[in-house]
Amino acid sequence: MRRLFPSPLSPADLEDREWGLDELAGLYAYPHEEAAAGRPWLRANMVSSLDGAAHHEGRSQPLSSAADMRIFGTLRGLADAVVVGAETVRQEGYRPARAREAFAARRTALGQGPAPAIAVVSAGLDLDFSLPLFTSPLVQTLVLTGSEAPADRVAAARAAGAEVVVAGEGRGVDAARVPGLLAERGLIRLLTEGGPRLLGQFASARVLDEMCLSLAPVVATGTAPRIMAGPPLAVPERFALGSVLEEGGFLFTSYRRVAAEG
């Protein structure tokens, strides 16, 4: 892996070598000033093929690589909570986040729990609440839904051990409310892994602070969606390049939202 940005670059940056988890954690550390002020910071992590596919035949794994998975694990190791849509939970077979020794000291120093909580966004709660994600997580799983979600499904979620958080009027979730509701529970460093509809909702609500995008050197074609699918923004929101790593033709980028003037 080589670092291509930001500059200036040192000879060590350009050396093609495997980065340690401490190095990756330093590069992807959440902004200290936001955490110190208790403000949530919502980061997204997605992978895309060269032709813009967010997955191949419903799963992101065919677009991934060993380096992509190291970064994936690092981003999880830094987060207070991982926010994910119900369809992604079903398609990817989500399991509870696990504690990792490599991040234990860093998490303890920041006052974090042993692993990030998983926060599932779902309107209909069409989820299998018998799965370990709900029944035996290391950190209690949250389910974010609307005030008119099916009562029997709300009861099933609670019976399984999940915390149900009302994050919208009607059946749906108001994406703009999600970061604040999680922050109220002490979950400040937020990571969303999609899918495209949820990520599009966060972007349309203008609450997405950072985009970590892995660009895979493959072409998938097919009918897979883009990494975001949501209501269009009246004016496209601008992000600034923060970093670029490269390994085996994969580009691992991070972009931070540019604050609006005034």
Phi, psi and omega per residue, in radians:
M1 nan 2.400 3.124
R2 -2.177 2.542 3.027
R3 -1.641 2.189 -3.136
L4 -1.820 -0.335 -3.124
F5 -2.786 2.515 0.153
P6 -1.465 2.859 3.071
S7 -1.585 2.809 0.016
P8 -1.363 2.643 -3.130
L9 -1.737 2.508 3.087
S10 -1.813 2.880 3.066
P11 -0.962 -0.611 3.129
A12 -1.145 -0.588 3.123
D13 -1.110 -0.675 -3.060
L14 -1.477 -0.147 3.117
E15 -1.267 2.269 -3.134
D16 -1.430 1.756 -3.077
R17 -2.565 2.888 3.103
E18 -1.424 2.149 3.113
W19 -1.326 2.457 3.038
G20 -1.313 2.827 -3.118
L21 -1.141 -0.565 3.095
D22 -1.115 -0.716 3.110
E23 -1.109 -0.787 3.131
L24 -1.131 -0.707 3.133
A25 -1.116 -0.635 3.090
G26 -1.155 -0.719 3.140
L27 -1.151 -0.670 -3.039
Y28 -1.762 0.268 3.141
A29 -1.013 2.477 3.093
Y30 -1.205 2.647 3.125
P31 -1.016 2.176 -3.092
H32 -1.125 -0.687 -3.045
E33 -1.148 -0.574 3.123
E34 -1.204 -0.821 -3.134
A35 -1.103 -0.698 -3.130
A36 -1.091 -0.555 -3.138
A37 -1.549 -0.030 -3.139
G38 1.325 0.288 3.141
R39 -1.581 2.356 3.123
P40 -1.219 2.581 3.072
W41 -2.215 2.001 -3.081
L42 -1.757 2.013 -3.136
R43 -1.950 2.463 3.058
A44 -1.935 2.569 3.051
N45 -2.277 2.045 -3.125
M46 -2.458 2.783 3.048
V47 -2.103 2.543 -3.137
S48 -2.413 2.526 2.986
S49 -1.347 2.990 3.119
L50 -1.065 -0.521 -3.129
D51 -1.665 0.264 2.960
G52 1.562 0.162 3.130
A53 -1.321 2.354 3.117
A54 -1.489 -0.281 3.092
H55 -2.832 3.025 3.081
H56 -2.207 2.042 -3.096
E57 0.929 0.750 3.007
G58 1.563 -0.128 -3.096
R59 -2.261 2.583 -3.127
S60 -1.475 -0.329 -3.037
Q61 -0.966 -0.697 -3.138
P62 -1.092 -0.292 3.123
L63 -1.673 -0.060 -2.990
S64 -1.628 -3.116 3.116
S65 -2.688 3.017 3.119
A66 -1.064 -0.719 3.123
A67 -1.159 -0.692 3.104
D68 -1.059 -0.704 3.141
M69 -1.231 -0.547 3.054
R70 -1.126 -0.736 3.119
I71 -1.205 -0.724 3.064
F72 -0.938 -0.851 -3.138
G73 -1.149 -0.626 3.107
T74 -1.131 -0.796 -3.131
L75 -1.087 -0.679 3.060
R76 -1.151 -0.694 -3.117
G77 -1.137 -0.333 3.140
L78 -1.673 -0.265 -2.963
A79 -1.531 2.631 2.952
D80 -1.407 -0.626 -3.109
A81 -2.608 2.522 3.052
V82 -1.885 2.075 -3.083
V83 -1.763 2.212 -3.018
V84 -2.522 2.579 3.113
G85 -1.379 2.733 -3.080
A86 -1.086 -0.680 -3.122
E87 -1.127 -0.660 3.100
T88 -1.160 -0.671 3.069
V89 -1.021 -0.765 -3.120
R90 -1.216 -0.799 -3.053
Q91 -1.222 -0.701 -3.026
E92 -1.639 -0.060 3.132
G93 1.080 0.940 -3.042
Y94 -1.079 2.450 3.053
R95 -2.118 2.917 3.108
P96 -1.074 2.597 3.025
A97 -1.187 2.550 -3.107
R98 -1.939 2.715 3.062
A99 -1.302 2.435 3.125
R100 -2.192 2.229 -3.076
E101 -1.013 -0.591 -3.088
A102 -1.072 -0.443 -3.094
F103 -1.929 0.027 -3.016
A104 -1.062 -0.843 -3.092
A105 -1.142 -0.727 3.136
R106 -1.097 -0.757 -3.126
R107 -1.166 -0.716 3.121
T108 -1.086 -0.733 -3.138
A109 -1.106 -0.529 -3.124
L110 -1.624 0.044 3.125
G111 1.307 0.404 -3.138
Q112 -1.557 2.807 3.030
G113 -1.253 3.115 -3.077
P114 -1.192 -0.377 -3.133
A115 -2.718 2.768 3.104
P116 -1.235 2.584 2.981
A117 -1.312 2.613 2.987
I118 -1.720 2.223 3.123
A119 -2.019 1.963 -3.066
V120 -1.711 2.197 3.112
V121 -1.684 2.125 -3.083
S122 -2.690 2.322 3.081
A123 -1.462 -0.886 -3.057
G124 -1.550 -0.188 -3.123
L125 1.002 0.639 3.084
D126 -1.434 1.286 -3.041
L127 -2.303 2.652 3.102
D128 -1.540 1.722 -3.052
F129 -1.379 0.069 3.036
S130 -1.550 -0.087 -3.112
L131 -1.274 2.689 3.119
P132 -0.999 -0.469 3.112
L133 -0.947 -0.571 -3.099
F134 -1.816 -0.605 -3.007
T135 -1.563 -0.473 -3.056
S136 -2.526 0.840 3.075
P137 -1.335 2.699 3.040
L138 -1.160 -0.652 3.073
V139 -2.137 2.375 -3.046
Q140 -0.925 2.291 3.085
T141 -1.355 2.475 3.074
L142 -1.872 2.566 3.042
V143 -2.148 2.035 3.135
L144 -1.733 2.232 -3.084
T145 -2.611 -3.101 -3.129
G146 -1.593 2.930 -3.083
S147 -1.181 -0.373 -3.141
E148 -1.884 0.471 3.056
A149 -1.088 2.635 -3.131
P150 -0.941 2.187 -3.041
A151 -1.066 -0.641 -3.117
D152 -1.193 -0.565 3.128
R153 -1.323 -0.606 3.042
V154 -1.070 -0.767 3.133
A155 -1.113 -0.684 3.135
A156 -1.139 -0.690 3.119
A157 -1.102 -0.785 -3.135
R158 -1.175 -0.669 3.132
A159 -1.112 -0.545 3.131
A160 -1.332 -0.266 3.116
G161 1.967 -0.006 -3.133
A162 -1.396 2.652 2.977
E163 -1.593 2.153 3.130
V164 -1.640 2.189 -3.107
V165 -2.041 2.133 3.093
V166 -1.400 2.066 -3.035
A167 -2.218 0.463 3.117
G168 3.109 2.726 3.049
E169 -1.468 2.642 -3.096
G170 1.310 -2.686 -3.093
R171 -1.476 -0.435 -3.007
G172 -1.586 2.976 3.109
V173 -1.773 2.361 3.043
D174 -1.519 1.852 -3.047
A175 -0.999 -0.555 -3.111
A176 -1.136 -0.415 -3.096
R177 -1.512 -0.317 -2.992
V178 -1.057 -0.895 -3.105
P179 -1.018 -0.729 -3.121
G180 -1.155 -0.703 3.135
L181 -1.140 -0.669 3.104
L182 -1.232 -0.656 3.106
A183 -1.078 -0.615 3.090
E184 -1.056 -0.410 3.128
R185 -1.711 0.239 3.109
G186 1.417 0.175 -3.126
L187 -1.732 1.645 -3.001
I188 -1.711 -0.766 -3.079
R189 -1.531 1.753 -2.980
L190 -1.878 2.465 3.103
L191 -2.273 2.224 3.021
T192 -1.979 2.379 3.119
E193 -1.934 0.386 3.077
G194 1.501 -2.768 0.183
G195 -1.349 -2.888 -3.034
P196 -1.005 -0.651 -3.123
R197 -1.178 -0.788 3.129
L198 -1.131 -0.752 3.136
L199 -1.109 -0.680 3.079
G200 -1.095 -0.638 3.109
Q201 -1.163 -0.720 3.097
F202 -1.112 -0.743 -3.141
A203 -1.144 -0.736 3.139
S204 -1.139 -0.546 3.107
A205 -1.425 -0.061 3.116
R206 1.046 0.729 3.070
V207 -2.035 0.096 3.103
L208 -1.486 2.035 -3.078
D209 -1.584 -0.540 -3.010
E210 -2.599 2.454 3.104
M211 -2.094 2.030 3.020
C212 -1.789 1.910 -3.037
L213 -2.044 2.158 3.012
S214 -1.682 2.135 3.127
L215 -1.778 1.984 -3.081
A216 -1.546 2.403 -3.115
P217 -1.424 0.950 3.132
V218 -2.372 2.748 3.031
V219 -2.013 2.242 -3.042
A220 -1.860 -0.506 -2.972
T221 0.854 -2.578 -3.127
G222 1.327 -2.828 -3.034
T223 -2.016 0.304 3.138
A224 -1.058 2.531 3.137
P225 -1.293 2.935 2.932
R226 -1.167 3.014 -3.124
I227 -1.221 -0.288 3.057
M228 -2.292 2.413 3.084
A229 -2.506 1.795 -3.090
G230 -2.829 -3.076 3.121
P231 -1.003 2.441 -3.110
P232 -1.223 2.572 3.030
L233 -1.448 2.413 3.109
A234 -1.051 -0.680 3.075
V235 -2.258 2.152 3.130
P236 -0.955 2.424 -3.117
E237 -1.552 2.393 -3.036
R238 -1.624 2.385 3.056
F239 -2.136 2.622 3.136
A240 -1.901 2.453 3.141
L241 -1.173 2.256 3.134
G242 -1.829 -0.721 -3.121
S243 -2.797 2.723 3.044
V244 -2.451 2.191 2.986
L245 -2.015 2.687 3.120
E246 -2.367 2.395 2.996
E247 -2.674 2.189 3.076
G248 1.011 0.535 -3.132
G249 1.553 -0.222 3.042
F250 -1.358 2.456 3.012
L251 -1.949 2.231 3.137
F252 -1.967 1.853 -3.009
T253 -1.973 2.729 2.956
S254 -2.363 2.397 3.135
Y255 -2.265 2.441 3.091
R256 -2.020 2.455 -3.103
R257 -1.072 2.388 3.086
V258 -1.497 2.152 -3.112
A259 -1.092 2.415 3.126
A260 -1.155 2.505 3.130
E261 -1.142 2.395 3.122
G262 1.410 nan nan
